[in-house]
Amino acid sequence: MFQVSYSSWLPHSIDGGGVLAEISRRDRKRERTREQIVTAARALFLAQGFENTTVLQIARTADVAVQTVFNHAPSKEALFFLGRVPYALEMPQLPPAEVEEDPADVLVRHLTERTLGYLHSLEDPDNLAMAGQIDSSPVLASYERTILAETEQGLTATIAEQLPDVDAPWAAALLLATTRTHAHAHRRALVPGVPACEALSRVQQELPGHLRAVLAVCTPAGLAVR
């Protein structure tokens, strides 16, 4: 069989590691710059609030140019959320099934775990302060809805693939609305400092049942009475 030796046509500098090493250095430098910007932004948002913080202040604190900030985030709102919404990005990505789990069980487990993971993250005072700023800022609340709309699109595609008998757009919208209802109620309880251990336990107990009810409504039999 004819075989190609990749090293025979790669440029010598790549074959020797020069170009690859340079790319790696650039990637590391970019990541360090990103961390500087994110650290500076979060400190300023925490100290001054989102509305009172400017991109120029963030750039100066991070010791970078304003354009460098925008190279990492297209807006101040995007920078506020940068790296802080993994739960939303992970929602459409179902994990492998456990023993005797069907796709519906995997979906319910996954959405419950992601929601509880987010709520547990609010035990960090910085994350809790972030949540408070979102609830008090129409601009941030609107941007959060944009993130969740993208999550809904991804979840719709996942449901259509994994649960073909379910009305995917309806299910995705209602499932995420259910998780948001639980999450926002818990978040609003935490922000003013109300003890919410019992509330978190209640979310863990009640959310899976509510999610399964949504899936039942979005199956052909449930849709017939819609």
C-alpha positions, 0 to 999 in steps of 0.5 A, a space after each residue: 500500500 502506498 504510504 505518505 510520510 508527512 515529514 517528507 512534505 512538511 516545511 523543515 521549520 515545522 518538522 523541527 518544531 520551530 513553527 509549532 513551538 512559536 504557535 504554542 508560545 503565541 497561544 500561551 501568551 494569548 491565554 495569559 493576556 486573557 487571564 489578565 483581562 478577566 482578572 482585572 474586569 472581575 475585580 473592577 466589576 466587584 468593586 465598582 459594579 458593572 455600570 460604573 466600570 469602563 473598558 478603558 479602566 479594565 484595559 489600564 488595570 490589565 496593562 493592555 490596549 483597549 483593542 486587546 480587550 475587544 480581541 478577547 470579548 466583543 463587548 463589556 457584557 460579553 467580558 462580564 460573562 466570559 468563562 462564567 457560564 459553563 453550565 449554559 454551554 454544557 446544557 446541550 452536551 449530554 453525557 454518556 448513559 449510565 446502566 439501564 438509562 434511556 435518553 430521556 433519563 440521561 437528559 433529565 439527569 444532565 439538566 438536573 446536575 447542571 442546574 445544581 452545579 450552578 446553584 452550588 457555584 453561588 456558594 462562592 461570594 464572587 459568583 453570588 455577587 455576579 448573580 446580584 449584578 445580573 438581577 439588578 442590571 437590565 443590560 446584563 439580564 438581557 445578555 444572559 437571556 441571549 446566552 440562554 437562547 443560544 443554549 436553547 438552540 443547541 438543546 433543541 438539536 440534541 433532543 431532536 437527535 436523541 429523542 426523535 418522538 419528542 417535539 424538540 423545540 417545545 421540549 427545549 424551551 420548556 425544559 430550560 424554562 423549568 430549570 431557570 425557574 428553579 435556578 432564579 428562585 434559588 438565586 434570588 433567595 441567596 442574593 439578599 442573604 436568605 439561608 437557602 439550604 432547604 431550598 437547594 434540597 427541594 430543587 434536587 428533589 423536585 426538579 427531575 419530576 418537573 423535567 419528566 413532566 415536561 417531556 411527557 407533555 412534549 410527546 405525541 400523546 401530550 401534544 394531542 391535548 395542547 
